[in-house]
């Protein structure tokens, strides 16, 4: 075994061992289902901010985003990042505090449970539909994380993709199942730090490998449309392709997804002191802006390094491995450099694990807490509930492994679809539930169903028609779901005085 490989493996083993240890430690403190799924609402402002953003960014930050910038230039990646930065800030500003207060008021510890208790849904119809939506969209989302881990190790060590993907999944499942929400949140905090280190190290090393900043900028300027915000570079033809105002609007619509992300909303619900949310908002927003900016620029640097011959020229989904290529190159410079490269690769693992663990936990709660107990009324004591929750988590993970089996799938495309699904299904319902007292059960139900359905309709039937209809499915689906929610709420009986009083008290 070479020195470079040994150093990388040592760093990654230490990192994975640390994550498992955290899960083990918190398993001793997790005794109730409330602690397993929401940490007993004891999350501090820094942990809330960084765990929310780390779980949000996923492998998309260190693989998908630089891969897009590498292939087409800054326009597509930058407008996506701008939309996400604005969405991050607004979600913390207008949703976080009110959701924390409202969920505490109705004693809800999951998002589907909040919907049903907010609207006095005695038949648990909202809980059922919301839980099913979580499972439908979180399985492919979690699969994208497992796939990213498989790509990482297969690219780096020339290992079998499926073996690498399964090993990664086992580690994530282990510490999530043991420690629950607090283990996930604390590991996410640590993972955000590792991700930051990875971005900084690769940025400077990549610039050096490309021949310096002047070489990077000269290469980018030589590519038609590469540095434009209104054009993208077509690698096949070498020409610039217009990036229209409609496409910009479509791309920035990524920010709408934040209002409906269950794993992010759970952080708002779990924070210990809602009066410290301003700290979380500032920390989270600043980190998101800086990390995405660096990630986009790494894609630009990567293309320059390929042009310089430092790393191979990449195409298609292979562009998502640019940071892995840089790490492999860095590891060739001795043991210390190999250890640092291992930390960088652990950063990619961190970005993947920090999202996958949150998604597994949320999907598990949807099945065990919302479906089994909430809808089917299956009564269990605390110990049995915890056991079922952990077994459900493992079951969801196994299905995700099945969906991740295709090694050619694009992380960016999978995340894009799942993100749209949650944004359109839950986003309008969350906003109207928190800020419009006239909204009612039937409006929320109709909005949720229409949002989820429109994601599939627009993605597979409308968008392929092209032209003005070729826009990201989240935007039309979100607007349609919002309109349906309002129209149906106004067309059906107003909520009871009890519900209105509770709304006003919050």
C-alpha positions as CSV (number, residue, x, y, z in Angstrom):
1,X,0.0,0.0,0.0
2,X,1.4,3.4,-1.0
3,X,2.0,6.2,1.5
4,X,-0.7,8.4,-0.2
5,X,-3.4,5.6,0.1
6,X,-2.4,4.8,3.7
7,X,-2.6,8.4,4.7
8,X,-6.0,8.9,3.1
9,X,-7.4,5.7,4.6
10,X,-6.1,6.6,8.1
11,X,-7.8,10.0,8.0
12,X,-11.1,8.6,6.8
13,X,-11.1,5.8,9.4
14,X,-10.5,8.2,12.2
15,X,-13.3,10.4,10.9
16,X,-15.8,7.6,10.6
17,X,-14.8,6.2,14.0
18,X,-15.5,9.6,15.5
19,X,-19.0,9.7,14.0
20,X,-19.8,6.2,15.3
21,X,-18.5,7.2,18.8
22,X,-20.8,10.2,18.9
23,X,-23.7,8.0,18.0
24,X,-22.8,5.6,20.7
25,X,-22.5,8.3,23.3
26,X,-25.9,9.8,22.5
27,X,-27.5,6.4,22.5
28,X,-27.0,6.4,26.3
29,X,-29.0,9.7,26.5
30,X,-31.8,8.8,24.1
31,X,-34.6,7.3,26.1
32,X,-37.8,8.7,24.6
33,X,-39.2,9.1,21.1
34,X,-39.2,12.8,21.6
35,X,-35.5,12.8,22.3
36,X,-34.9,10.4,19.4
37,X,-36.7,12.6,16.8
38,X,-36.3,16.1,18.3
39,X,-33.6,15.9,20.9
40,X,-36.0,17.1,23.6
41,X,-35.9,20.6,22.0
42,X,-32.5,21.3,23.5
43,X,-30.5,22.3,20.4
44,X,-28.3,25.3,20.9
45,X,-28.1,28.2,18.3
46,X,-24.8,27.3,16.8
47,X,-25.6,23.6,16.5
48,X,-29.0,24.5,15.1
49,X,-27.5,26.7,12.4
50,X,-24.7,24.5,11.3
51,X,-26.5,21.2,11.5
52,X,-29.4,22.7,9.5
53,X,-27.1,24.0,6.7
54,X,-24.8,20.9,6.7
55,X,-27.8,18.7,6.3
56,X,-29.1,21.0,3.6
57,X,-26.0,21.2,1.5
58,X,-25.4,17.4,1.1
59,X,-23.0,15.9,-1.4
60,X,-24.4,18.5,-3.8
61,X,-22.1,21.2,-2.3
62,X,-18.8,19.3,-2.9
63,X,-19.8,17.2,-5.9
64,X,-22.9,18.5,-7.7
65,X,-22.3,22.3,-7.6
66,X,-18.6,22.3,-8.6
67,X,-19.5,19.7,-11.3
68,X,-22.0,22.0,-12.9
69,X,-19.6,25.0,-12.8
70,X,-16.9,22.9,-14.3
71,X,-19.0,21.9,-17.3
72,X,-20.9,25.1,-18.1
73,X,-19.3,28.0,-16.2
74,X,-20.7,30.2,-13.4
75,X,-24.3,31.1,-14.6
76,X,-26.2,27.9,-13.8
77,X,-24.3,27.3,-10.6
78,X,-24.3,30.9,-9.4
79,X,-28.0,31.5,-9.9
80,X,-28.7,28.3,-8.1
81,X,-26.5,29.4,-5.2
82,X,-28.1,32.9,-5.1
83,X,-31.6,31.4,-4.9
84,X,-30.5,29.0,-2.1
85,X,-28.7,31.8,-0.2
86,X,-31.9,34.0,-0.3
87,X,-34.1,31.0,0.6
88,X,-31.8,30.2,3.6
89,X,-32.0,33.7,5.0
90,X,-35.8,34.0,4.5
91,X,-36.5,30.6,6.0
92,X,-34.6,31.5,9.2
93,X,-36.1,35.0,9.3
94,X,-39.8,34.3,8.8
95,X,-40.4,30.5,9.5
96,X,-38.0,29.4,12.2
97,X,-39.3,31.2,15.3
98,X,-43.0,30.9,14.5
99,X,-42.7,27.2,13.7
100,X,-40.8,26.6,17.0
101,X,-43.5,28.3,19.0
102,X,-46.4,26.7,17.1
103,X,-45.1,23.1,17.2
104,X,-44.4,23.5,20.9
105,X,-47.9,24.8,21.4
106,X,-49.6,21.8,19.8
107,X,-46.9,19.4,21.1
108,X,-45.9,18.1,17.6
109,X,-42.5,16.5,17.1
110,X,-42.7,15.8,13.4
111,X,-43.8,18.0,10.4
112,X,-46.7,15.7,9.5
113,X,-47.9,15.7,13.1
114,X,-47.8,19.5,13.1
115,X,-50.0,19.7,10.0
116,X,-52.7,17.5,11.6
117,X,-52.6,19.2,15.0
118,X,-52.6,22.6,13.5
119,X,-55.9,21.9,11.6
120,X,-57.5,19.5,14.1
121,X,-57.3,16.7,11.6
122,X,-58.8,13.9,13.8
123,X,-58.7,11.4,10.9
124,X,-55.0,12.0,10.4
125,X,-55.4,12.4,6.7
126,X,-52.7,15.1,6.5
127,X,-50.4,13.0,8.6
128,X,-50.9,10.1,6.2
129,X,-50.3,12.1,3.0
130,X,-47.4,14.0,4.4
131,X,-45.7,10.9,5.7
132,X,-46.1,9.2,2.3
133,X,-44.7,12.2,0.6
134,X,-41.7,12.2,2.9
135,X,-41.0,8.5,2.1
136,X,-41.5,9.0,-1.6
137,X,-39.0,11.9,-2.0
138,X,-36.6,11.1,0.8
139,X,-35.7,7.6,-0.5
140,X,-34.2,8.9,-3.8
141,X,-32.7,11.9,-1.9
142,X,-31.0,9.6,0.6
143,X,-30.0,7.3,-2.3
144,X,-28.2,10.3,-3.9
145,X,-26.0,10.5,-0.8
146,X,-25.2,6.8,-0.8
147,X,-24.4,7.1,-4.5
148,X,-22.0,10.0,-3.8
149,X,-20.1,7.9,-1.2
150,X,-19.9,5.0,-3.7
151,X,-18.5,7.4,-6.4
152,X,-16.0,8.8,-4.0
153,X,-14.4,5.5,-3.1
154,X,-14.6,3.9,-6.5
155,X,-12.9,6.9,-8.1
156,X,-10.3,7.2,-5.4
157,X,-9.3,3.6,-4.8
158,X,-10.6,2.0,-8.0
159,X,-12.8,0.0,-5.7
160,X,-16.1,-1.6,-6.5
161,X,-18.8,1.1,-6.5
162,X,-21.4,-1.1,-4.8
163,X,-19.2,-2.3,-2.0
164,X,-18.0,1.2,-1.3
165,X,-21.6,2.5,-1.3
166,X,-22.9,-0.2,1.1
167,X,-20.0,0.3,3.6
168,X,-20.8,4.1,3.7
169,X,-24.5,3.4,4.2
170,X,-23.8,1.0,7.1
171,X,-21.8,3.7,9.0
172,X,-24.5,6.3,8.4
173,X,-27.2,3.9,9.5
174,X,-25.2,2.9,12.6
175,X,-24.7,6.3,14.3
176,X,-28.1,7.6,13.3
177,X,-29.9,4.6,14.7
178,X,-27.9,4.7,17.9
179,X,-28.0,8.3,18.8
180,X,-31.1,9.8,17.0
181,X,-31.6,13.5,16.6
182,X,-28.9,14.8,18.9
183,X,-26.3,12.5,17.5
184,X,-27.3,13.6,14.0
185,X,-27.1,17.3,14.9
186,X,-23.8,17.2,16.7
187,X,-22.2,15.1,13.9
188,X,-23.6,17.6,11.4
189,X,-22.0,20.4,13.3
190,X,-18.6,18.6,13.1
191,X,-19.2,17.7,9.5
192,X,-19.8,21.3,8.6
193,X,-16.4,22.1,10.0
194,X,-14.8,19.3,8.0
195,X,-16.6,20.4,4.9
196,X,-15.3,24.0,5.3
197,X,-11.7,22.7,5.7
198,X,-12.1,20.6,2.6
199,X,-13.3,23.5,0.5
200,X,-10.5,25.8,1.6
201,X,-7.7,23.2,1.1
202,X,-9.0,22.2,-2.4
203,X,-9.4,25.9,-3.4
204,X,-5.8,26.8,-2.8
205,X,-4.3,23.5,-3.9
206,X,-6.5,23.6,-7.1
207,X,-5.3,27.1,-8.0
208,X,-1.7,26.0,-7.5
209,X,-2.3,22.9,-9.7
210,X,-3.9,25.0,-12.4
211,X,-0.8,27.2,-12.6
212,X,-1.9,30.1,-10.5
213,X,-4.8,32.5,-10.4
214,X,-3.8,34.2,-13.6
215,X,-3.9,30.8,-15.4
216,X,-7.4,30.0,-13.9
217,X,-8.8,33.4,-15.0
218,X,-7.2,33.3,-18.5
219,X,-8.6,29.8,-19.1
220,X,-12.1,30.9,-18.0
221,X,-12.0,34.0,-20.2
222,X,-11.0,32.0,-23.2
223,X,-14.2,29.9,-23.0
224,X,-17.2,31.5,-24.5
225,X,-19.9,32.3,-22.0
226,X,-18.0,30.7,-19.1
227,X,-17.9,33.7,-16.8
228,X,-21.2,35.2,-17.9
229,X,-24.3,35.3,-15.8
230,X,-26.5,35.4,-18.9
231,X,-24.8,32.7,-20.9
232,X,-23.4,29.2,-20.3
233,X,-20.6,27.4,-22.0
234,X,-21.4,24.5,-24.2
235,X,-18.4,22.1,-23.9
236,X,-19.4,20.1,-27.0
237,X,-19.5,23.0,-29.4
238,X,-17.2,25.4,-27.5
239,X,-19.8,28.2,-28.0
240,X,-21.9,30.3,-25.6
241,X,-25.5,29.5,-25.1
242,X,-28.0,32.1,-23.8
243,X,-29.1,31.8,-20.2
244,X,-32.5,33.6,-20.4
245,X,-34.4,35.6,-17.8
246,X,-36.9,32.8,-17.6
247,X,-34.1,30.3,-16.9
248,X,-32.7,32.6,-14.2
249,X,-36.1,32.8,-12.5
250,X,-36.5,29.0,-12.8
251,X,-33.0,28.4,-11.3
252,X,-33.3,30.9,-8.4
253,X,-36.6,29.1,-7.5
254,X,-34.4,26.6,-5.8
255,X,-34.7,28.9,-2.8
256,X,-38.4,28.1,-2.5
257,X,-37.6,24.6,-1.5
258,X,-36.3,25.6,1.9
259,X,-39.8,26.3,3.2
260,X,-40.8,22.6,2.7
261,X,-37.6,20.7,3.8
262,X,-38.7,18.5,6.7
263,X,-35.1,17.8,7.9
264,X,-34.4,21.6,8.1
265,X,-37.7,22.5,9.6
266,X,-37.0,19.9,12.4
267,X,-34.0,22.1,13.4
268,X,-36.3,25.0,13.9
269,X,-38.6,22.9,16.0
270,X,-35.8,21.6,18.1
271,X,-33.9,24.8,19.1
272,X,-33.8,25.3,22.9
273,X,-34.3,29.1,23.0
274,X,-36.3,30.7,20.1
275,X,-34.9,34.1,21.1
276,X,-31.4,33.0,19.9
277,X,-32.6,32.2,16.4
278,X,-31.1,35.5,15.2
279,X,-27.6,34.1,15.9
280,X,-28.5,30.9,14.0
281,X,-29.8,32.9,11.1
282,X,-26.6,35.0,10.8
283,X,-24.2,32.1,11.2
284,X,-26.1,29.8,8.9
285,X,-26.6,32.4,6.1
286,X,-22.9,33.5,6.1
287,X,-21.7,29.9,6.0
288,X,-24.0,29.1,3.1
289,X,-22.9,32.1,1.1
290,X,-19.2,31.5,1.6
291,X,-19.3,27.7,1.1
292,X,-21.3,27.9,-2.1
293,X,-19.2,30.7,-3.6
294,X,-16.0,28.6,-2.9
295,X,-17.7,25.5,-4.3
296,X,-18.6,27.3,-7.6
297,X,-15.1,28.7,-8.0
298,X,-13.6,25.2,-7.4
299,X,-15.4,24.1,-10.5
300,X,-13.8,27.0,-12.5
301,X,-10.4,26.1,-11.1
302,X,-11.0,22.4,-11.9
303,X,-11.5,23.1,-15.6
304,X,-8.3,25.2,-15.7
305,X,-6.4,22.3,-14.0
306,X,-7.8,19.9,-16.6
307,X,-6.7,22.3,-19.4
308,X,-3.3,22.4,-17.7
309,X,-3.0,18.6,-17.6
310,X,-3.0,18.4,-13.8
311,X,-6.2,16.3,-13.7
312,X,-8.0,14.5,-16.6
313,X,-10.6,16.3,-18.7
314,X,-14.0,15.3,-17.3
315,X,-17.4,15.1,-18.9
316,X,-21.0,14.3,-17.9
317,X,-21.5,13.1,-14.3
318,X,-17.7,12.5,-14.0
319,X,-17.3,16.3,-13.5
320,X,-18.9,15.8,-10.0
321,X,-15.6,14.0,-9.0
322,X,-13.4,17.1,-9.6
323,X,-12.7,17.5,-5.8
324,X,-11.9,13.8,-5.5
325,X,-9.4,14.2,-8.4
326,X,-7.7,17.1,-6.6
327,X,-7.5,15.2,-3.4
328,X,-5.9,12.2,-5.2
329,X,-3.3,14.6,-6.7
330,X,-2.7,16.2,-3.3
331,X,-2.1,12.8,-1.7
332,X,0.9,12.2,-3.9
333,X,3.0,14.8,-2.0
334,X,4.0,12.8,1.0
335,X,2.3,11.4,4.2
336,X,1.2,14.8,5.6
337,X,-0.3,15.8,2.3
338,X,-2.1,12.4,2.2
339,X,-3.5,12.9,5.6
340,X,-4.8,16.4,4.6
341,X,-6.2,14.8,1.4
342,X,-8.0,12.3,3.7
343,X,-9.6,15.2,5.6
344,X,-10.7,16.6,2.3
345,X,-12.3,13.3,1.3
346,X,-13.8,13.1,4.7
347,X,-15.4,16.4,3.9
348,X,-17.1,14.9,1.0
349,X,-18.3,12.1,3.2
350,X,-19.4,14.7,5.7
351,X,-21.5,16.5,3.2
352,X,-23.1,13.3,2.2
353,X,-23.6,11.9,5.7
354,X,-24.9,15.1,7.2
355,X,-27.8,15.0,4.8
356,X,-28.4,11.3,4.6
357,X,-28.6,10.9,8.4
358,X,-31.2,13.7,8.7
359,X,-33.2,12.2,5.9
360,X,-33.1,8.8,7.4
361,X,-34.3,10.1,10.7
362,X,-37.1,12.1,9.1
363,X,-38.3,9.2,6.9
364,X,-38.1,6.9,9.9
365,X,-40.3,9.3,11.9
366,X,-42.8,9.5,9.0
367,X,-43.3,5.7,9.1
368,X,-43.1,4.8,12.8
369,X,-44.4,8.0,14.5
370,X,-46.8,9.3,11.8
371,X,-48.1,6.2,10.0
372,X,-47.9,3.4,12.6
373,X,-48.9,5.5,15.7
374,X,-50.6,8.6,14.2
375,X,-52.7,7.0,11.4
376,X,-53.0,3.4,12.4
377,X,-53.2,4.1,16.1
378,X,-50.7,1.3,17.0
379,X,-50.0,1.8,20.7
380,X,-46.4,1.1,21.9
381,X,-44.5,1.9,25.1
382,X,-41.4,4.2,24.9
383,X,-38.9,1.3,24.6
384,X,-40.8,-0.4,21.9
385,X,-41.4,2.8,20.0
386,X,-37.6,3.5,20.0
387,X,-37.0,0.0,18.7
388,X,-39.5,0.3,15.9
389,X,-38.1,3.7,15.0
390,X,-34.6,2.3,14.6
391,X,-35.8,-0.7,12.6
392,X,-37.8,1.6,10.4
393,X,-34.8,3.7,9.8
394,X,-32.8,0.6,8.7
395,X,-35.7,-0.4,6.4
396,X,-35.7,3.0,4.7
397,X,-32.0,2.9,4.3
398,X,-32.1,-0.5,2.6
399,X,-34.6,0.8,0.0
400,X,-32.3,3.8,-0.5
401,X,-29.4,1.5,-1.1
402,X,-31.4,-0.3,-3.8
403,X,-32.2,3.1,-5.5
404,X,-28.5,4.0,-5.3
405,X,-27.4,0.9,-7.2
406,X,-27.0,2.6,-10.5
407,X,-23.5,4.1,-10.5
408,X,-24.1,6.4,-13.5
409,X,-26.8,8.4,-11.8
410,X,-26.2,12.2,-11.4
411,X,-26.2,13.5,-7.8
412,X,-27.3,16.9,-9.0
413,X,-30.3,15.6,-10.9
414,X,-31.6,13.3,-8.1
415,X,-31.3,16.1,-5.5
416,X,-33.0,18.6,-7.8
417,X,-36.1,16.4,-8.2
418,X,-36.4,15.5,-4.5
419,X,-35.8,19.1,-3.5
420,X,-38.6,20.2,-5.8
421,X,-40.9,17.6,-4.4
422,X,-40.6,18.8,-0.8
423,X,-40.6,22.4,-1.7
424,X,-43.9,22.2,-3.6
425,X,-45.7,19.7,-1.4
426,X,-44.9,21.2,2.0
427,X,-43.6,24.8,1.4
428,X,-47.0,26.4,0.7
429,X,-48.7,24.4,3.5
430,X,-46.1,25.5,6.0
431,X,-46.3,29.2,5.1
432,X,-50.1,29.4,5.1
433,X,-50.3,27.3,8.3
434,X,-48.0,29.7,10.1
435,X,-49.2,33.1,8.6
436,X,-52.8,32.8,7.4
437,X,-55.5,32.0,9.9
438,X,-58.2,31.5,7.3
439,X,-56.3,28.4,5.8
440,X,-58.1,25.2,6.7
441,X,-57.7,21.4,6.6
442,X,-59.1,21.0,3.1
443,X,-57.0,23.8,1.6
444,X,-53.8,22.3,3.2
445,X,-54.7,18.8,1.9
446,X,-55.5,20.1,-1.6
447,X,-52.4,22.2,-1.7
448,X,-50.2,19.3,-0.6
449,X,-51.6,16.9,-3.1
450,X,-51.5,19.3,-6.0
451,X,-47.9,20.4,-5.2
452,X,-46.7,16.8,-5.1
453,X,-48.6,15.8,-8.3
454,X,-47.4,18.8,-10.3
455,X,-43.8,17.9,-9.7
456,X,-44.3,14.7,-11.6
457,X,-46.6,16.2,-14.2
458,X,-44.3,19.2,-15.0
459,X,-41.1,17.1,-14.8
460,X,-42.2,14.3,-17.1
461,X,-45.1,15.7,-19.2
462,X,-44.9,19.5,-19.5
463,X,-41.2,20.4,-19.3
464,X,-40.2,18.0,-22.2
465,X,-42.3,20.2,-24.5
466,X,-39.5,22.8,-24.3
467,X,-39.6,26.5,-24.9
468,X,-41.1,28.6,-22.1
469,X,-42.3,25.5,-20.4
470,X,-38.7,24.2,-19.9
471,X,-38.3,25.5,-16.4
472,X,-37.5,23.9,-13.1
473,X,-40.6,22.1,-11.9
474,X,-40.4,23.6,-8.4
475,X,-41.5,27.0,-9.5
476,X,-44.8,26.2,-11.3
477,X,-45.6,23.4,-8.8
478,X,-45.1,25.7,-5.8
479,X,-47.2,28.5,-7.3
480,X,-50.0,26.1,-8.2
481,X,-50.0,24.5,-4.8
482,X,-50.1,27.9,-3.1
483,X,-53.0,29.0,-5.3
484,X,-55.0,25.7,-4.8
485,X,-54.5,26.0,-1.0
486,X,-55.9,29.5,-0.9
487,X,-58.8,28.8,-3.3
488,X,-59.9,25.6,-1.6
489,X,-59.6,27.2,1.9
490,X,-61.9,30.1,0.8
491,X,-64.3,27.8,-0.9
492,X,-64.8,25.5,2.2
493,X,-65.9,26.4,5.8
494,X,-63.7,28.6,7.8
495,X,-61.6,27.0,10.6
496,X,-63.2,26.8,14.1
497,X,-62.9,29.5,16.7
498,X,-60.7,27.2,18.7
499,X,-58.2,26.9,15.9
500,X,-58.3,30.7,15.2
501,X,-57.7,31.4,18.9
502,X,-54.7,29.1,19.0
503,X,-53.3,30.7,15.8
504,X,-53.6,34.1,17.3
505,X,-52.0,33.1,20.6
506,X,-48.9,31.9,18.7
